[in-house]
Structures are given as C-alpha cells and as structure tokens.
Amino acid sequence: MSRFRFALARLLHVRQLGEGLAREAWAEAQRAVREAEERRERLGDELERALASLLEAQLRPALSPSEVLVRQAATDDLRRALHRNGLRLALLRERAEGAREAFERARRERESLDKLEHRWRARHRVREEELENRALDEVAVRRATRALSAGAARSRPPEDLPTSLSATRTPVIGPSLLRDGAPTP
C-alpha cells in the first residue's frame, strides 16, 4: 500500500499558520476592547466621585470659588477622557469585529482544505483497496488455474485406454433378437 501524500499539504500548513495568526490577532483585539471597557468603568466611577465632590464643595456655607473651579475643571477633564475613551472603545470594537471576520475567513479556508484532504485521502484508500483486491483476485485465479491443470493432469487416462465407454461396451440383446426365434423368458 502506497503512502498518501496530500499535494496541497504546504498550502494547508500555510492556511493553518494564517488561522493561528488571525486567532491571535482577534484575541489581542478582544483584550484591547476589555481593557478599554475597564478604563471606561474606572473613568465613570472617578467622574461620579468628582461630581459628588463638586456638589459637596458647592453646598458648603463657606464657598471657595477657586476650589469649585478646580473641581469643576477636574470633572470636565474626566468627561472629556470618558468621551475619548468611548470613541476609542468604538474603534477597538470595530477592529475586533474585523479581526473576528478575518479569523472566520481563515478558519473556513483551512477547513475547506481539510475537507479536500479528507476526500482525497478516502479516494486514495479506495484506490489502494481496489488494487489490493485486484492483486488478491489475480493470485486466486492463478491458484485455481494451477489447481485445474494439476487436477486435469492427474485425472487424464493413460494413452492405451479408450477415452469413452461406448468403445468398451458389449452389444445388448434387444427385443428384435428375441423375436427371431430365441426363447423369451
């Protein structure tokens, strides 16, 4: 039985590597999205605390305008940072979706080659089985032919003996001979 060799094995290997790289890129993009989401939550918590602090400063009887302005500037900075983070998060989500699509495409390409290899391997196995069956049939025919020739040689009558029974038969007395005057039993 000959060994199966997939003619597109190198291409399959390249596709497997491409799929692995695409999977890693997608995982990295997902990690960046998670980090941006965590940062958004932290910024949201900081903004809530800053707003509470600003409200507290504004409600004090001894209002210090400079302190209120500083806290107001801090909350504005946090709002801008939260907005920038939201824009960055949307961009990272788009990139992650693109990376997922690239991974899915690479996976489908690799799977199509896997299926092709499977079909070719099955076809090769069938061909090999057919060849093996032909060889076994040929061996069986040769054995049967040899057995028949050997059997025919053994069962062949010697040359001096007649080949049919009709040559060795003696004439049988039939009814016509009995009528010619021979006694009937």
C-alpha positions in Angstrom: 0.0 0.0 0.0 1.5 3.3 -1.0 1.7 6.2 1.4 -0.9 9.0 1.0 0.6 12.4 0.1 -1.6 15.4 0.1 -0.5 17.6 -2.9 -1.7 20.8 -1.2 0.0 20.0 2.2 2.1 23.1 2.1 -0.8 25.3 1.3 -2.8 23.6 4.2 0.2 24.3 6.5 0.2 28.0 5.4 -3.5 28.2 6.0 -3.1 26.7 9.5 -0.5 29.2 10.3 -2.7 32.0 8.9 -5.6 30.8 11.0 -3.4 30.8 14.1 -2.2 34.3 13.5 -5.7 35.5 12.8 -6.9 33.9 16.1 -4.1 35.6 18.0 -4.9 39.0 16.4 -8.6 38.5 17.3 -7.7 37.6 20.9 -5.4 40.7 21.1 -8.2 42.9 19.7 -10.7 41.5 22.3 -8.1 42.1 25.1 -7.8 45.7 24.0 -11.6 46.1 24.0 -11.8 44.6 27.5 -9.1 47.0 28.7 -10.9 50.0 27.2 -14.2 48.9 28.8 -12.5 48.5 32.2 -10.9 52.0 31.7 -14.4 53.4 30.9 -15.8 51.9 34.1 -12.9 53.4 36.1 -13.4 56.8 34.5 -17.1 56.6 35.1 -16.5 55.9 38.8 -14.0 58.7 39.1 -16.4 61.1 37.4 -19.2 60.2 39.8 -16.8 60.8 42.8 -15.7 64.1 41.2 -19.2 65.2 40.7 -20.1 64.3 44.3 -17.1 66.2 45.5 -18.0 69.2 43.4 -21.6 69.2 44.7 -20.2 69.0 48.3 -18.0 71.9 47.6 -20.8 74.0 46.2 -23.1 73.2 49.2 -20.6 74.3 51.8 -21.5 77.6 53.6 -18.1 78.9 53.1 -17.9 78.6 49.3 -14.5 79.0 47.9 -14.7 79.9 44.2 -11.2 78.7 43.4 -11.9 75.3 44.9 -15.2 75.0 43.0 -13.4 76.0 39.8 -10.6 73.4 40.3 -13.2 70.6 41.0 -15.2 71.8 38.0 -12.1 71.6 35.8 -11.4 68.1 37.1 -14.9 66.9 36.3 -14.6 68.4 32.8 -11.3 66.6 32.3 -12.9 63.4 33.4 -15.9 63.9 31.0 -13.5 64.6 28.1 -11.4 61.5 29.0 -14.6 59.4 29.2 -15.7 60.7 25.8 -12.3 60.0 24.2 -12.4 56.5 25.8 -15.9 55.9 24.3 -14.6 56.9 20.8 -11.5 54.7 21.3 -13.7 51.8 22.5 -16.0 52.1 19.4 -12.9 52.0 17.2 -11.4 49.0 19.1 -14.7 47.1 18.8 -14.7 47.7 15.0 -11.2 46.4 14.9 -12.1 43.4 17.0 -15.0 42.6 14.7 -12.7 42.9 11.7 -10.2 40.6 13.3 -13.0 38.1 14.1 -14.2 38.2 10.5 -10.6 37.7 9.3 -10.3 34.7 11.7 -13.5 33.2 10.5 -12.4 33.6 6.9 -9.0 32.0 7.6 -10.8 29.2 9.5 -13.1 28.5 6.6 -10.2 28.4 4.2 -8.3 26.0 6.3 -11.4 23.8 6.8 -12.0 23.7 3.1 -8.5 22.3 2.6 -9.0 19.9 5.5 -12.2 18.6 3.8 -10.4 18.3 0.5 -7.6 16.4 2.1 -10.1 14.1 3.8 -11.8 13.4 0.4 -8.5 12.8 -1.4 -7.4 10.5 1.5 -10.6 8.5 1.2 -10.3 8.3 -2.6 -6.7 7.1 -2.2 -7.8 4.5 0.3 -10.5 3.2 -2.1 -7.9 3.0 -4.9 -5.5 1.2 -2.8 -8.2 -1.3 -1.7 -9.1 -1.8 -5.4 -5.5 -2.5 -6.3 -5.2 -4.9 -3.4 -8.4 -6.7 -4.3 -7.2 -7.0 -7.9 -3.9 -8.5 -6.7 -5.8 -10.9 -4.5 -8.1 -11.8 -7.4 -5.1 -12.4 -9.6 -3.5 -14.7 -7.1 -6.7 -16.6 -6.6 -7.1 -17.0 -10.4 -3.5 -18.3 -10.7 -4.0 -20.8 -7.9 -7.3 -22.0 -9.4 -5.6 -22.3 -12.8 -2.7 -24.3 -11.4 -5.1 -26.5 -9.4 -7.2 -27.2 -12.5 -4.1 -28.0 -14.6 -2.7 -30.3 -11.9 -6.1 -32.0 -11.5 -6.5 -32.5 -15.2 -3.1 -34.0 -15.5 -3.9 -36.4 -12.7 -7.3 -37.4 -14.0 -6.2 -37.9 -17.6 -6.5 -41.6 -18.7 -3.4 -43.4 -20.0 -2.9 -43.3 -23.7 -3.7 -47.0 -24.3 -7.1 -46.9 -22.6 -10.2 -45.9 -24.6 -11.5 -42.5 -23.8 -15.2 -43.3 -23.9 -17.4 -46.0 -22.5 -19.0 -46.7 -25.9 -15.9 -48.4 -27.2 -15.8 -50.9 -24.4 -19.5 -51.8 -24.3 -20.7 -55.2 -25.3 -23.8 -55.4 -27.6 -27.1 -55.7 -25.7 -29.6 -58.2 -26.9 -32.7 -56.3 -27.6 -36.3 -57.4 -28.3 -35.7 -57.7 -32.0 -33.2 -60.5 -31.5 -35.7 -62.3 -29.2 -38.3 -62.4 -31.9 -36.0 -64.3 -34.3 -36.6 -67.5 -32.6 -34.9 -67.0 -29.4 -36.8 -68.2 -26.3 -38.3 -65.4 -24.3 -38.1 -65.6 -20.6 
